[in-house]
Amino acid sequence: MNLWELFVGFILGLVEGLTEFAPVSSTGHMIIVDDFLFHSKEMFPPSVANTFKVVVQLGSILAVVVLMWDRFMNLLGLKKLPGQTPSGPRLNLLQVFVGLVPAGVLGVLFNKKIDEYLFSTRTVIIGLVLGAVLMLAADWFRPRRPKTETADQITYVQAFFVGLFQCLALWPGFSRSGSTISGGVLLGMSHRAAADFTFIMAVPIMAGASFLSLLKSWDSITAETIPFFVVGFISAFIFALLSIRFFLKLINRIKLAPFAIYRLVLAAVIYFVFL
């Protein structure tokens, strides 16, 4: 493992950490940066390069757990959050599970096809555009007064339908947070409630996707490639810590439209300049 390969791991981890929880598609950004600057599939077997782009998200997962520790302890029944009462609404693990089922099932069924056919700049452009359209629709057609102001008020029906929207994120470029926040807003959640639920669901779904990807590519991962993964993981963790709090403060103020416009501009630039 040389310094250049470690530098590539660091930059791709930085891209992942900064973009994972903004609705712009972290996987899409990693694919674009890698395809145009680094070409990691020429440094390592394609299975290792694709697995890295999934597994590096574990760094961002750890950042979520650290920053939302009280919420996860509350889900496990080990801690009460400020403002919660014994008889009041509270988000529970079953609701999170209901939200995870649709994407979890489709991810297991089509994991190999996704890796084989959808990890390219061209497919990311399609995801960026379609995801932007969904986000603009969410801001335009959302209820003027959200019925669900906080994550504790989310219903089982809302959790399931947000899970259906999460299935769109199996296409790189669509964005997990963009799809689920848009779905939540259309279902009557506030942007902050939808974002909180999105972050909570991200932990098990991303951990599961990383495990499956590692399992599938285990024979290709050698002692020489492990530093590449470790540097990417640490970089993603550090930059996700910096970006999550900023995004949560931002999303209720500017909504989704500015992110959608950024996605459309990015897709156009990539298409006309590079393709």
BELCORJO-V861723 format. One record per residue. N is the residue number from 1. RES is the residue in one letter. SS is DSSP state (H for helix, E for strand, - for the rest). OMEGA is omega in degrees with one decimal (NA if undefined). Layout:
[[N:RES:SS:OMEGA] [N:RES:SS:OMEGA]]
//
This chain:
[[1:M:-:-179.4] [2:N:-:-175.6] [3:L:H:179.6] [4:W:H:179.8] [5:E:H:176.1] [6:L:H:177.6] [7:F:H:177.6] [8:V:H:177.6] [9:G:H:179.5] [10:F:H:-177.7] [11:I:H:179.0] [12:L:H:174.9] [13:G:H:176.6] [14:L:H:179.1] [15:V:H:178.4] [16:E:H:-176.5] [17:G:H:-178.0] [18:L:H:-172.7] [19:T:H:-173.8] [20:E:-:-172.3] [21:F:-:167.8] [22:A:-:-175.5] [23:P:-:-177.4] [24:V:-:179.3] [25:S:-:178.6] [26:S:H:179.3] [27:T:H:177.5] [28:G:H:179.3] [29:H:H:178.3] [30:M:H:179.1] [31:I:H:-179.2] [32:I:H:-179.3] [33:V:H:-178.4] [34:D:H:-177.0] [35:D:H:-174.4] [36:F:H:-175.0] [37:L:H:-165.8] [38:F:H:-179.6] [39:H:-:-177.0] [40:S:H:178.4] [41:K:H:174.3] [42:E:H:177.3] [43:M:H:-175.9] [44:F:-:172.4] [45:P:-:-179.0] [46:P:H:179.9] [47:S:H:178.9] [48:V:H:-179.7] [49:A:H:179.0] [50:N:H:178.8] [51:T:H:177.6] [52:F:H:-176.5] [53:K:H:175.2] [54:V:H:-173.9] [55:V:H:-179.7] [56:V:-:178.3] [57:Q:H:176.7] [58:L:H:175.9] [59:G:H:177.6] [60:S:H:177.3] [61:I:H:-179.6] [62:L:H:178.5] [63:A:H:177.9] [64:V:H:-179.2] [65:V:H:-180.0] [66:V:H:-174.7] [67:L:H:-178.5] [68:M:-:-176.3] [69:W:H:-179.3] [70:D:H:178.7] [71:R:H:179.3] [72:F:H:175.2] [73:M:H:176.9] [74:N:H:177.3] [75:L:H:-180.0] [76:L:-:179.6] [77:G:-:-176.1] [78:L:-:-177.5] [79:K:-:176.3] [80:K:-:179.2] [81:L:-:178.3] [82:P:-:177.8] [83:G:-:179.2] [84:Q:-:176.2] [85:T:-:-178.7] [86:P:-:-176.7] [87:S:-:-176.9] [88:G:-:179.5] [89:P:-:177.8] [90:R:-:175.5] [91:L:-:-179.7] [92:N:-:-175.8] [93:L:H:-179.3] [94:L:H:176.9] [95:Q:H:177.2] [96:V:H:179.3] [97:F:H:178.6] [98:V:H:178.6] [99:G:H:-176.7] [100:L:H:-170.5] [101:V:H:-174.8] [102:P:H:-178.3] [103:A:H:178.5] [104:G:H:-179.5] [105:V:H:-179.1] [106:L:H:179.1] [107:G:H:178.7] [108:V:H:-176.4] [109:L:H:-171.4] [110:F:H:-177.6] [111:N:H:-177.7] [112:K:H:179.7] [113:K:H:179.3] [114:I:H:179.4] [115:D:H:-173.2] [116:E:H:-169.5] [117:Y:H:-170.2] [118:L:-:-179.3] [119:F:-:177.2] [120:S:-:-179.6] [121:T:H:-178.6] [122:R:H:179.7] [123:T:H:177.5] [124:V:H:178.0] [125:I:H:178.2] [126:I:H:179.2] [127:G:H:178.8] [128:L:H:-177.2] [129:V:H:-178.1] [130:L:H:176.8] [131:G:H:178.2] [132:A:H:177.9] [133:V:H:178.3] [134:L:H:-178.2] [135:M:H:176.8] [136:L:H:177.8] [137:A:H:-179.8] [138:A:H:179.7] [139:D:H:-177.8] [140:W:H:-171.8] [141:F:H:179.2] [142:R:-:173.7] [143:P:-:-178.7] [144:R:-:177.5] [145:R:-:-179.3] [146:P:-:176.2] [147:K:-:-175.6] [148:T:E:-175.3] [149:E:-:-177.6] [150:T:-:-179.9] [151:A:H:-179.5] [152:D:H:-178.5] [153:Q:H:-178.8] [154:I:-:179.9] [155:T:-:177.3] [156:Y:H:179.8] [157:V:H:177.1] [158:Q:H:-179.8] [159:A:H:-178.7] [160:F:H:-177.6] [161:F:H:172.0] [162:V:H:175.5] [163:G:H:176.1] [164:L:H:177.1] [165:F:H:-180.0] [166:Q:H:178.8] [167:C:H:178.8] [168:L:H:-176.2] [169:A:H:174.2] [170:L:H:174.2] [171:W:-:-179.1] [172:P:-:-178.1] [173:G:-:179.8] [174:F:-:179.7] [175:S:-:177.9] [176:R:H:-178.1] [177:S:H:178.1] [178:G:H:-179.0] [179:S:H:-174.4] [180:T:H:177.0] [181:I:H:177.2] [182:S:H:179.0] [183:G:H:179.4] [184:G:H:179.6] [185:V:H:178.2] [186:L:H:-179.9] [187:L:-:174.5] [188:G:-:176.8] [189:M:E:168.2] [190:S:-:178.8] [191:H:H:-178.5] [192:R:H:178.7] [193:A:H:178.9] [194:A:H:179.4] [195:A:H:178.9] [196:D:H:-179.7] [197:F:H:177.2] [198:T:H:-178.4] [199:F:H:-180.0] [200:I:H:179.5] [201:M:H:-176.3] [202:A:H:-174.1] [203:V:H:-179.7] [204:P:H:-176.8] [205:I:H:179.4] [206:M:H:176.3] [207:A:H:178.5] [208:G:H:179.1] [209:A:H:178.7] [210:S:H:179.7] [211:F:H:-180.0] [212:L:H:-179.3] [213:S:H:176.5] [214:L:H:-178.7] [215:L:H:-177.5] [216:K:H:-174.9] [217:S:H:-172.8] [218:W:H:-177.8] [219:D:H:-177.9] [220:S:H:-176.9] [221:I:-:-177.5] [222:T:-:178.2] [223:A:H:-178.9] [224:E:H:-178.2] [225:T:H:-176.6] [226:I:H:177.7] [227:P:H:176.4] [228:F:H:178.8] [229:F:H:-176.7] [230:V:H:179.6] [231:V:H:178.3] [232:G:H:178.9] [233:F:H:-178.4] [234:I:H:179.5] [235:S:H:179.4] [236:A:H:179.9] [237:F:H:-177.0] [238:I:H:-175.7] [239:F:H:173.6] [240:A:H:175.9] [241:L:H:-178.0] [242:L:H:-170.8] [243:S:H:-172.7] [244:I:H:-178.6] [245:R:H:179.2] [246:F:H:-178.2] [247:F:H:-178.8] [248:L:H:176.4] [249:K:H:-173.9] [250:L:H:-168.0] [251:I:H:-179.8] [252:N:H:-178.1] [253:R:H:-173.2] [254:I:H:178.9] [255:K:-:-171.7] [256:L:-:-172.4] [257:A:H:179.4] [258:P:H:177.5] [259:F:H:178.7] [260:A:H:178.9] [261:I:H:176.7] [262:Y:H:-179.1] [263:R:H:-179.3] [264:L:H:178.2] [265:V:H:180.0] [266:L:H:179.6] [267:A:H:-179.8] [268:A:H:-179.7] [269:V:H:-178.6] [270:I:H:-177.0] [271:Y:H:-173.3] [272:F:H:-176.8] [273:V:H:-171.5] [274:F:H:-174.9] [275:L:-:NA]]
//
